[in-house]
């Protein structure tokens, strides 16, 4: 029984059930109707914590929620119009209640552009009061408001309490500030003029004081040393953050806790930037771009960050003295400084670490390495087998876990590599191309297919 996880014959008997459509139809029809002062409450599973079964996992608590970038907390999402009507902003505490019921739930507000007006969305799974050491005391139990009388989407009242709750949000910038990032448009627009002009500004060669490396911009000769590069397709990327979690697991990225996230000291090497544009959300994964002319390299006084012959921007941890000049000089802001010794933090001890990756000490910079440990392992295996490195021998952790296969990784020296083919596409581009950094990571702009007949 211990090995199987169950006792034979102990399962409950199977019940044959049918949906009572006649009874369900009027409930669905009345879902939109609510008293004038009330708001419609949508109780949704959390994208990472589901119904609460994973709430005690510190990795998932610190993983930014895709739409709000909220970590370590629980909040009621509402539209800007509804927030203005209630007179609240991010972090202001609301008391949610059911009409003619003493049950109330206090939860901070978080404003989400594009959210439906006169409605609230609250994730389930918080307010744990069992033996969960990490999740205990975080948020409130919204299931209290999901009653038989309330129906599928109960009408609730929301009253501003006059108190404020500090939220740990990793991205507070909602717009792109007219910068050409997370580019996208329709297929018809790609055949026009405006969008191709925007793409052209993020492509092409740049003048530089540095001699161009052999593998730069895909100019490596076939059979030469591998020149690693990445391409990310924004059309298929959903912003699910699976890549962020895979990177943390693969590279021993520490959990820092709510207070340090509030201080801007989260340690994720990969982040998913999101921008609100006219009711839509545009997302863009952002990690170290492994620039050919890397601004971080020529400001490091101890040469802790250098360029490898195969195109990687490398970090030598035992050289780093923590000046953070490299982070200050990085236009992508993808470097992380290890402020504290997190090796024994949050219960993630030796057994939870990847033994192939260094566990960093306090006071050093760290960042995406293109999973260099996987690259070197594949190279060694190919050398032992006395064969050339094949196209599929190396997969980064983020590429391996991506459910939509939005991430492509390979060598620019291999003419048959998918990353080379993607760079030839008309909507392939670099981010902040005008900085002249010549990044090895490039993006395929998001192609949308809007339907004019739909609202």
C-alpha positions, 0 to 999 in steps of 0.5 A: 500500500505504501508503494502504490499510494492507495489501499486496494478496494478503498476507492469511492464508488463511481457516480453517474452524473448528468448536467441539469441543463434546465436548471443551469440555463437560468443561472447562467442567464442571470449571471450578468444581473446584479444590484447597482452598487455591487460588483461581479466577483470572478473567483479564478484559479491562480495561474501557478498556485491553482486552487492553493495546492501549490501555495506552500512552494516558495519558487511559485510564490516568487514567480511574477503573476503574468498580468500583474507581476505580483509576487508573494501576495493576494490582490483583487484585480479591477479596471482603472474605471472601477478603481477610480469609482472606488477611489483606490490605487494599487495596494489600497485595501478593499473589504469585499462582502455579500449582501445580507451576509456578515462574511467579508474578505479584506484584500488589497486592490491592483489595477489592471488595464483591460479588465472588465468594468464593474467586476473584480477578479480574485485568485483562489488558493490563499488564506491558508491556515493549516500547517503550511510554513511558507504560505500561512497568513498570505492573503485571504480565503476567497472561497468564503464568498463563493456560496450557494446563494452567490452563484457562479459569479457572486455580486459583492460590495467593495468598500475602501478601508482607508488602509494600504498594503505594500505589494511586491510587484516586479514591474510597475511600468505599464507602457513602453514609453514609445520605445520600440520593444515587443514589436507586433502588428497584423500580417497585412501591416507587415506587407505595408510601410509603417511596421516594416519601417519600425522593424528596419530601425531594429535591424542591419549592421551598426558602426563600431569601434570594435573589430567584428567577431567571426560569428557576429550576425550569422557571418560564421563560415560553415564548419567553424567554431559554434556561435551560439544564438537564440531567437524568440517568437513573440507570436507564439509566446503566451507569457506563461512564465514556464521558462522563468521557473525552468531557468530558476531550477536549472541555474540554482537561482535563489528565492529572496522573499517578499521584502527583497522583491519590494527592494527590487532585488529579485534574482530571476535571470529571465523575466517576462516584460509585459506592456498594456496597449489598447486593451491588449497585453504584449509580452516579451521574454528578456534575459542577457542578450549576449551582446557582441559589443557588450556594454558590460564587458568594457566597464568591468575593472577586473574582467569578470565579464568577458566574451567567449570564442563561441559568442557567450557573454561569460561571468567569472564569479570568483573575479567579481568584486561587486562594483555593479558597473556592468549592471549600470551599463546594461541597457536591458537591465538583465543582470542580478546582484546577489545581495545576501547569502541565499544558499540556505534560504527558504528551505532550498538546500543542497538536495534541491540544487542542480549539481552542474551549476555553481551556487553563487556567494554573496556579493557577485553579479549573475545572469543568463549564461545560455545554459553554458553547462549544457553546451559544454556537456554536449561538446564533451559528449560529441568529442568523446564520440568523435563526431561534430556537434549536431543541431539538436544536441543543445537545448537551454532550460527555457527552450526545453520547457516552453509549451509553445516552442517559442524559443529557438537556440542553436549555432549561427555557424550551422546553416541548417539551424532553425535559429539561422532560418528565423533570422532571415525572416522579415520580422526578425529584429533585435531589441534596442538595436540603436544601442549598437550592442549587436545582441545574439538574442533576437526576436520575431515580432508578434503577428496578430490576426484581428477580426474587425467584426469582433468588439 
